[in-house]
Amino acid sequence: MCGIFGFVSKEKINATPVIIDGLKRLEYRGYDSAGLALMTGRGIFCRKKAGRIFELEKVVGNNIESNIGIGQSRWATHGKPSDKNAHPHFSCDKKIYLVHNGIIENFKELRVKLEKRGHVFRSDTDTEVAAHLIEDFSKSYSFEEAVRLALKSIVGTYAFVIVNADNPTTMIVARNSSPLLVGLSDTHKFVASDASAILPHTRKVVYLHDGEFAILTPSDFRIATLDRKAVSRDQELIEWSQDEVKKNKFPHFMLKEIYEEPDAVENAIRGRLIVKDGLAKLGGLELVEDKIKRLNRVIISACGTAYLAGLTGEYMLEEYGEIPVEVEYASELRYKKQKFDARTALLSISQSGETADTLGALKEAKRKGALNLGLVNVVGSSIAREVDAGVYNHAGPEIGVASTKAFVSQLAVLSLLALFIGRQRDMSLVIGRRIASELSVLPDKMKRVLKEAPNIKKIARKYHKYDHFLYLGRKYNYPVALEGALKLKEVSYIHAEGYGAGEMKHGPIAMIDKNFPSMVIIPSDSMREKVLSNIQEIKARDGKVVAIATEGNKEISKIADDVIYIPKTLEMLTPMLSVMPLHLFAYYVGVMRGYDVDHPRNLAKAVSVE
Ligand code: G6P
């Protein structure tokens, strides 16, 4: 939700390509408008443009020398996407320029006060008040003190990057509940919403914490709290490689990331399975192992696709972990009267580790005494730092806005967790070994599903003009049906509904006719006969059916209109196979309908607003 970027360098450099490249790498966080500001010998050069970053690129030129610059790619919250609402925003005297990610909740009252003091606003955004506020304090204080006082007056969430023409070698950055990191190289310093933007320059980073601000100059970098306490923080090394954040031979990140699904599962389970003992080894949970033994309830909290991974995890943990589980949208959980205690664990699942609602629900549970566990992809993210213990899913950077590889890797970790908790309880060695050994060969089976891509593309071609779809599955594959429908909606804007196949009779069946096809997940497991009956019910009403079935199920090809086969595995692990054709199907349909699947309209990758 908004990507922000900035650099400070010892020498003047050709600055626009650096900022534009940084913004392009963050574009998945928001892409309705963009802008930049550069410190030049003749004051600050600023350009802002509605639309994608290439629109900004057209108006900035390519030869502006500067040693300090900031930029932002926006996802609108307050004020429509337009040139004037694009960041950077600036003070009346056009000396203070800033970019922001987050929401200033008290912007209205601040704006009224500042207008009374003569400030003239040029945009409809919440952000602009920050520039005027700093300008106001600057009349009596230094740049640094003016920023600090302004931040203390602001209520809300933010990552800010601020420059001031009167202090042409200083950049000030600050963070409260929106991500921000500083990258350090011998000649440059960078700031960005996430690591993918600074990887071409350096892998050495320092993460800022909430309530901190940092002062960057060509020769210096220091962090302080808003109460003026100096902070010393070690550098960390980013593990992601540059290649991981490039499309390479793929036309879209979404397709690349679907093709990375087998690797994502491989990376999630690497070093975490002891097959001969039927055990899962989760280092991040070692410190709280005894507390986990005593748990009598798990609440899973997440949003979007991570929530659907949580729903699948509910089946896994209840069946094999032998523990009652509730799954909640984080955006609802945080406002519910929930009872948390030391025997309740809150498991927050988040790819980005920055989703505002998931973080909010976690903070609430923390206050009430729950054991807070995390399943997070981005190392060092807010949720990862806030939990008591957790497991990283190590899916690598996910750039496509619609989550794909992160989903399967979340499922892999949830199945490890079911094994981990199950073996603490009554799960037998035999069952433990079966799960561990099947999980260890799952990435190879996932690679076999990718071989079905040409068939899936053909099926997508046949169905891409339909305007409605029903997705059905049962038990472990019920959440997969929801995920398939969500993905189709996200990247192709087609109306798609996901349902538990058994529920079809209680409503959705009324919509079935020859123009309303169904994608039905029917693996050869405990649910096969029941789902088969549901398919018959659809066929009896002239509905078309695309079945996702287990290899060897010949009977299905006589009933369904089209079939996509997946390999056989344990029922609990099937979702990691069955979701792959649905991801590919959504991808192909989105592309065939002419959409930019990596940048679906109105969506953003990391939703840092509530
Ligand atoms: C947004 C993204 C989804 C993602 C959800 C939760 O809606 O577009 O792809 O599943 O946020 O994000 P998180 O980073 O918490 O997993």
Residues whose N, C-alpha, C, O or C-beta is under 5 A from the ligand:
A	BS01	G6P	C303 G304 T305 A306 I349 S350 Q351 S352 G353 T355 V401 A402 S403 L603 A604 K605 V607
